[in-house]
């Protein structure tokens, strides 16, 4: 009987909601006592999020969604404000609304025989620990990115207690972060840590971890052995459960997307040789400016590899005649079914913005990455993948989309040749090995399965 309920509070963006939905699926599949309520907060202009939830809800039995009412005084992201500070402020404003919903759930007669055992919130929703404290519920965090980034935040909280200054970009400083083998350069930290309001938001979040009952990370000891082992020996820190990779390898494209274009892409891939296609995709927020688009196009012409390029450009800035010159060798599309493409045997390399969801997918399917970070914590992810874990090929580590820095066609050509070449396959072999390891990790008895089981036991008790 499903008599145990967990309340999930994700950050209301697709990149954070998707892993929360897959964590719900994992917990429900692994333990037949669990059901889950997901509270969906409302940012402005998020109609696509509602459509996504509606499209996937039917495939998630024992999960219900409750919309948090929109704020009357809707916050807007200021031109000089960091996104992290904006989301922190947005979360704090939602605390009274979320508290009312949680109180309603706890007092509902529909809960007859069902006991709410805890709240699981996103990293950016850490201020919701206040709600858990008010209703005397355990509070856990689902950290949708890497264990290494969690280690950086632990370091940040410790550093701030001795030095409250904002980091200086391009200072050349190297940080000795516990859980890392290599020194971490300051210039791969998130942009927000170089801004006063962003630094303040990150510090407040980092310090709230110690008020939680535990932290789930979307990684595994196979992917990040040093940082995961670091946390397993940290007795003064909340328990860390390395439950990843959390994603759905059988994810279907959103029904609102161009399914006709999807069919054309997949048919084209079916006709290509194994490991012959490089896939370029820069995430849902990775819009490219015209000069960058031109350099990528030139780089693809120079390297002569087959390609699929998911292009969200600011304008139609492809070089004149480009599509004609690459006809038959490459496909350019506005949207692409990333999971299906990475799962295709014809795909041999992935030029990525290094969002953690994309990294997890590439490792699962054994497709090596070329790193081209754009925003958020992606520069840190790129460093982690290239320098710390030797699981990716470096194009850039500290590129930032807002800087108007230009990556040359020759750099792009060189990186693509490196990832696609069979001559030096060390990165490819490591990625293939990790792929097999993380697949085993999620099976019954694997390290991620056992970490999930440990979390369930800690929250709701040992299975009878």
N, C-alpha and C positions, 0 to 999 in steps of 0.2 A: 504493500500500500504506500502511495506517495504521500507521506504524512509530515514531511520536513520541507520547509520553504526557505529559500534564500532570496534576498532582495538585492538586485543588481542596479548599480547607478553608473552608467557609462558616460563619458564625454560625448555630446551629441554631434559627432562627425562620423562619416562612414569608416574612416581609417581606424577609429577606436571602437565603434559599434560592432563591426564585423568580428573581431576576435572575441568580444564579449558574447556574441551569439554562439560562436563555436565553443567557447568555454561552457556555456549552458548546455550545448549538445553533448559535450564530453562528460560533464557531471551526471546528466540524466541517463546517458548510455551506461555509465560505469556503476551507478547505484540506483536501484529501483525505489528508493525511499524519497528521492529528491524531486521537487518541482521548483520553478523559478519565476519570480516576478521582476520584470525589467521596467524601471522608471525612465521615461524618455523626456529629457528636458528639451526646451525649444529655443534654438537660436533663430535669428531672422534669416529668411531666405533659405529655409531648410526643407522645402516641400519634397525634394528628391529623397530626403531621409525618411519621410513618412511613406513615400512610394516604395522604398527599399524594404522597410519593416513590413508593409502589407504584402509584399511579394514573397517574403520568406517565412512569415508567421505560420502558414499552414504546414510547413515542413518541420516545425518545432513543437510537437505535442508536449504538454506539461510546462509550456512557457506562456505566460501572459504578459501583455504590454499595457502599461498605464501611462498616459500622457500627463506630464506635469504642466499645469496651466502656464501660458506665456506670461512673462513679467509685464506688469503695466508700464513700468518705466524701462523700456528696452534699451540696454546699453549698446553703444556702437564703438567699433574699433577706431581709435584716434590715429591720425597719421604719424604721430611720434610715439605711439604706445606699442609695446611689444604684444604679440598675440598671447603669450603666456600670462602676462599681467591682465589682459582682457578676460581670458578664460577663468583665471582665478577670481576676478571680481564677479563674473557671471555666475560662477558656482556659489560664491558666498551669498549672492542675492537670492538664489534658489533655495537656500537652506530652510526658510519658513514654509515654503510650498511643499518641499520634500518631507519635512517633519509632519505636516498635516496628513499627507498621504500615508506615511508609515504608521502614524497613530491610527488612522482609519483601517488599515490592513490588520493591525494588531487587535482592534476591537470588533472586527467584522464577524458576525455569526457564521458567515460562509467558511470561516476557518475552523469549524468544529472538527476536532480530531487532527488538525494540522497545526504544527508548531513552527513559528518563524525562528530560525536558529542563528541568523546572522545577516549582515550587510556586506556586500562585496562591491567596492567602488573603484573607479578608475583613478589613476595617479592624479590627474587634474581635479578630481572630485574629493581629494583628501580632506578638505574642510568639512565634508559631510560626517566626519568622525564625531562632530558635535551632536548630530541627530542620533547616532548610535549610542552615545553616552546618555542622552536624555531618555532613551527608551530601554536602556540597559541591555543592549545587544552587542555581541562581539562584532568587531569591525575589521575587515580584511581589504587589502588592495590587490587588484589585478593590474600588474605593471605590463602594459602591452608591448614594451620594447625589451631590450637586452638586459641580462644580468650585469654586464659591464657598465651600462649606463646607470643602473641602480648603485653600483659601487662608486661611480663618480659622484652621485648625489649624496651618498654617505660621506664621502671625502669633503664635499662642499659644505655640508652641515658642520663637520668637525673644523674645517678651515675657518668658517665664518665666526666660530666662537673665539678665535684668536686674531682674526683679521677680517674686518667688515667691508673692505674695499672691493669695488667692482673689478673684475678681471680687465686687463689691458690687452686689447687685440694686437696681434703682431709684436708682442713683447719678446717673443723668443723663449719664454719661460717653459720649462718642462716640468710636469707634475708627476710626483711619485704617488700613484693611487693604489692603495691596498687592493689586491685582487687582480692587478695587472703585472705582467712580466716586464713590459717595456714602459719607459717614461712616456707620458701623454702630453703632446704639445698643446699649449693654450689655444692655438689658432684652430683646433678642431672642436672646440667647445661650441655649444649652441649660441647663435647670435644674441639671444636674449640675455646671456650672462655678461655681455659687454654693454648692456643698457641698464640704467639704474632701476627702472620699474620691473624689468624682466629678471634681473638679479634678485631683487627683493622677493618676487613671486616664487622663484626656484628655491630660495633659501627657506621661505615659509613652508613650502611643500616638503622639502627635504627633512625639515625638523619634525614635521607631523608624522613621519613614518614610525617614530618611536612610540606614538600613541595607538598604534594598530596592534592587532592580535597576530598578524602574519601577512606575508606578501607572496602572491603568485607571480612568477615571471614567465614570459612567453619564450622560454629558451630551455636548454637541457645541458646536463653535464657533458654530453658528447660535443656540443657546439662550443661551450665556454667553460672548460674544466677549471681554469684558475679562479675566475670570479665566483662560480658556483661553490667550489670548495672553500673559498674565502668565507662565504656566508655560512656554510655549514659549521665552521669553527668559531663564528662570532656569537658568543653566548649572551652578550649584552644587547644584541639587535633582535628584532622580532624574527620568528622563523621565516625562511625563504623557501618556497616550494617551486622547484624548476619543473614546470608541468608542460613545457612546450615540446615540439612546435604545436601551437594551437591555430589551426586553420582547416578548411574543408577542401581536401584534394579533389573532391568531386563537385565543387561549386559550379552552379549553372549561371549563365549570364542573366543579368536583369532583363525581364521581359520588355522593358521600355527601350532597351538598346537596339541597335541596328542588327537584328539577327540575320538579315539577308547578307549584310557585309561580313558577319561572322562566318556564315557558311562559305562565302567566297574565300576568306582567309584560310579556313581549315582545308578546303579542297586544294588550294594552292600549296599549302604545307605538305599535304599528302603526296604531292608529285616531286618533292625535293629529297635529295639524298640525306642520310642520317648525319646529324651534327654539322650540317652545312649552312644553317641560317642563323644570323645574329638578330636578336630581338631588342629594339630600343623603346623604352617606355619610362616616363618620368613622373608618374603618379597623377592622382586626380587634381593636384594643385600645381603641377609642374608645367606652367605655360611658358613657352620659349619666345624670346624676342627675335625679330627678323634676322639680325646679323648672326645669332647663334644658329638659327635654322639653316642659313646659307653654308656655314662651316660644317655642320653635320652632313648636309647633302653632299658637299664637296668631298668630305672624308669617306662617305659611302661610295662615291664614284672612284676614289683613289684605291680603296682596298679591294674592290671587285667581289666582295662576298655577297651572297644572297642575304636579304634582310626583310624584316617587318618593322615598320616605324610607326608607333602610335604617337601622332603629332597633335598636340594642343598648342597651336601657335597663336600669337597676338594678331597676326594677319596672314594673308595668303602670301607668304614670303619665300616659297620655294624658288630656287633659281629657274629662270626661263629655260624650258626644254628638258628639265631634270626628269620629269615623269616619263617622257619619251625615251630618254637615254637609258633608263633603268628598267624599262618595260620587260616583264618576264623574269627579271632578276630580283626585283624588290616590290614590296607592297607598302603604300602609305595609307594610313587610316586615322580617323578621328578618335575612334574607340577600339579597344581590342580585348578579347576574353583572355586576360593574362594567365590565369591558372591553366586553361586549356592549351594555350600556346607553349608555356613552359613544360607542360606534360608531353608535348609532341616530340617524337624521336628525331625529327629533322632539326630541332633547335639546339644549337651548340654553344651559344653565348648570350649574355643578357647585359646590355648597357642600361644601368639603373640609377635612379636618384637615391637609392639606399634607404628607402623607408623600410622599417623593420618587417612589416608584413611581406614586402617583396623579397627581402632577404630570406625569410623563413620559407617562402614558396620556392625560391631558387635552390635552396639547400635540400629541400625535400625531393625535388625532381632532379637533382644532380646537375644543375646548369650553372657554370661559373659566371661570376659577375664582373663587369667593368664598372668601377665606382665613379659616379658623377653626382655628388650630393648637391642639394639645392637649398634646403631650409630646415628648420626645427633641429632635431638631433642627428640629422643625416651625415654631417661631417664627422661626428663622433663614430657613427656606425661604419663609415668608410674606413676610418683609421683602425677600428676594431677588426674589420674583415681583412684588411690588407696587411697591417703591421703586426697586430697581436695574434691573429688566428691563421694567417696565410691561406685565406679562403677566397681571395678575390684579386683581380688585376687592377692596378692603380691607373686611372686616368687623371682624376683629381681627388684630393682629400679635403681641401679647405675652400672649394669653390662655393660662392654664395650668389644666388640668383639675382639679388638686388644690386650687386656691385657693378654690373655691366662689364664684367671681365669677359674676355673673349677666349675661348678654347679653339686652337687652330685646327684646321682640317688635317694637317699632318699628325698632330697629337692624337686625334680621334682615329685616324687610319692605323697608327702604330699600336694603340691599345686594342683595337678590334683584331688586328693581325695576331697580337700576342694571345688573346683569349681563345681565338679560333684555331691557332696553330697546333698541329699534332707533334711538332718537334720537341717542345718543352711542355710536357703535360703535367707538371708537378701540382699546380693549382687544380687542374681538372681532376687528377687522381684523388687529391684530398677531398674535393667537393663530392666526388662519387662515393668515397668511403664514408663521409659524414652522412650522405643521403641514406645509405644502408643502415647506419647506426641509429639515426633519428626515427626511421620507420620502425625499427625493432623496439625503440624506446617507448613508443606509444602503445605497443601490444601488451597484453596481460603478462605481468612479470617484468616488463621493461622499466627503466629508471623513471621515465616520465609518468607512466601508468602508476608506479608505486608512489611517486610524489603526489599525484592526484589523490590516490587512496589515503595517503597520510593526511592530506588537507581535509578530506571528508571525515576521517576518523576524529581529527582534532575539533572539527566544527560540530558534528552531530553524533559522535560516539562510534565505538567499534560495531561493525556489522554483526547482528546476532546470528 
